[in-house]
Amino acid sequence: METGPILLALVDDQPAVRHALRFYMMSEPGIRVVAEAGDGQTAEEIARRLRLDVMLIDIRMPGTDGLTAISRICALPAGERPAVIALTTFDLDEYLFGALRAGAAGFLLKDGDPDLYIQAVHLAHRGHGLIDPQVTHRIVEHFTQLPASPLGPGLAAPKAGGLTPREHDIVRHVARGLSNRAIAKELSLGEGTVKSHMNHILQKLGLQSRAQVVIYAYENGIIGPGRMAR
């Protein structure tokens, strides 16, 4: 339970973007913007110096970019590191996948719904992730368009052998791009049950977001390319 305002830092090399983000966040009584940065190095410095709860970080900046900053911030000791939400354009590239592997708790489009930003900050503070649905869809599209060949090094997570058969089923459906509601309907389960299974899956695999589960499933052969839900 949140007992005080969420302490938030905004990181983007464009002052106009930071100004817009600050305007959005100041409209929410439970969020307080306490720091801003225009590059990854400064972002890392304020993450170490301040007791932040959440950081919004653009993944593409000059100098020390957001990907490097996210990797370093997410590597800070537990209890000292803030939750990180990555900001991205609609481009889907290795910056996005790299940030997910580094531990970003969420991804938002820079021109997305302001309400989604506020929701994502609250969720990240509670230890959950929020990925813009358009971003998740494009992640799935990326993998389903790959040829059926090895996908390279996977996420640094435990092997899926510790998952129950039901959890395997849910991972496969997540990787196909289905929502919790759709998975619940497909497997004749309650939506709350699916959410509970998802929490267990994240804990067992040491992952932090739904998008990481998608990447993990494809990179570890739980589901093969070309199987996106229609």
N, C-alpha and C positions, 0 to 999 in steps of 0.2 A: 504494500500500500504506500502511495506517495504521501509523505508527511510534510513536505515543503515544496517550494517551487523547483522545477527541474532546471538545473544550471546548464545552459546551452552555449556552445561556441559555433560561429559561422565561419566557414573557410571557402573563399572563392577569390580568384584574382580580379574579378570585375566588381568594382565598388557598387555599381548599379544593382547587381544581383544580390550583393550583401544587404543593400538598403531595402530591397523588396522582401528578402527573407526576414529581415529584422521587423519590418512592418507587419508581415503575417504573424510572426511569433509574438509580438507585443500585444496582439489582439487576444491572446490566450492567457488568462490570469495565472494558470499553473506553470507557465514557462517564463524563465528570465534569461535574456541574452546577456552574458557576462563577458564575452570576449569575441574578437573577430581577427581573422588573419587573411592575408592575400597570397600566401604560398605555403608549401608543405613544411618547410623548415620551421617557420613561425608556428604553424599548427602543432608540430611535435613539441616545441618549446612550451606552449601554453598548456598542452595536455600534461606535461610533466610538472609544471609550476602550479597549476590551479586544480582544485578538486571539482572537475567537471562531471556532469552526468551523461551528457550526449554531445556529439559533434556532428554537424552537417559538413561534409567535405566534398568539394568538386574533385573528380578523379583526374581531370586534365588541366594542369596549370603549368606555366613556365617555371624553370628552375627545378626545385625539388617538387615533383608533382604529387598529386593526391594519392596515387597508388603507393608510392614510397612512404608517404606520411601514414597512410592507413596501415600498412604492414608494420611500421615501427610502433605506432600507437597501440595496435591490437596485440603487440608482443610485450607490452608493459605488464607487470605483475597484476594478477587478479586483485581487485580491490582498489587499484590505482588507475586502471584504464577506464576511460569513458566508453560507452557504446558509440559506434560509428555508423552513420548513415551516409552512403555515397550518393552524390548528385551526378547525374549523367545526362548527356544529350541522347537523342534517339539512336545514335550509333551503337552498334554492338561489336565490340572488339576485345582484344586480350586485356585491355585496361579493366573492363568490367569483370571478366573472369578472374583476373588477378586479384582484384579487390575482394571478390567473394571468397577466394581461397585464403586471403589474408585475414578474413574474419569480419568483414562489414556485415552489420546486422540488417541492413536494408538498402534498397535502391529506389531513388525517386527521380523522375524526369524533371529537368530544370524548369520546364514550362507546364508542370503538372498542377493538379488541383491543390490550392493552399490548404484545404481541409485535410487532404491526405498527408501533408507535411506535419501538421499538428498531431494527427493520429499516429504517425510513424514515430514521432519523438516520444509520445507517451508510451507506446508499445516497447520501444527500445529501452526506455528507462526501467520497464518491468522485466526486461530480459527476453523480449520477443522481437521478431523481425517483421518488417513489412516491405514487400517488393511491389512496386507499381505493376499492376496486372499486365500492362503492355510490355514491360521489360521481361517478366516471367515468360510470356508468350513467345517473345523473340528468342529467349534462351532455348526454349524447347524447339523452336523452328531451326535454330542453328544446328542443334545436334541431330534432328531428324533428317536434315539435308546432307549429313556426312555420309560417305561410303561406309560399307560394313567392314571396317578395318580398325586396328588398335588405335585408341584415341590419345595415347601418350600418358605421361605421369598423371595419376589421379590425385584427388584431394588427400592431404595427410590425415586420414581418418582410419579408425579400426575397420577391419574387414566386416562384411555384412553377415558373417556366420552367426553373430550373436543376436540377430533379429529373429523374431518368431515368424512362422509362415504368414500370419495375418499382417505383420509389419512389412514383410517383403511385398505382399500384395499392394499395400498402401504406397510404398516407395515406387513401385512400378506405375501406379496410377498417377502419382504426383509427377513422375517423369514424362508421362503422356500429356501433361498440362491440365489435368482435372483439378477442380476446386474441391475443398472439403465436402461441400454439399453434393457435388457430383459423385465423389468417391463413396459417400454414404449411401447414395441411391444405388450405385453400381454394386456395392457389397452388402446391401440390405442392413446397414448399420445406422445408428443415430449419429447426427453430425457431431455431437459432443464426444461420442466414442472415437470418432476419427481424429478429432483434435487431441484427445488424450493419447492416442497411438502416435500421432505426430510428435508430441512432446517427448515420448519415450524414444522414438527414433532419433531425434536430434541429440538427446542425452547419450544414447548408446554409441552413436557415430561421432560424437564430439563436434557436431555441426551447429551452425547458428541461424540458419535461415532456410526457407523453402527452396530458394534458388540454389543453395548449396546442395540440397538433396537431389535436385534435378541433375546438376553437374556430376555429383557422386555416382548416381545411378548409371549414367551413360559411360563415365570413365572407368567404372568397375564392372561393366558387363551385366548389370542387373536388368537392363533393357537395352536393346540394340537400336541403331539408327533406323529412321523410317517408320516410326510407330506413334506418330502424334495423334492425339484424339481428334476426331472430326465432329 
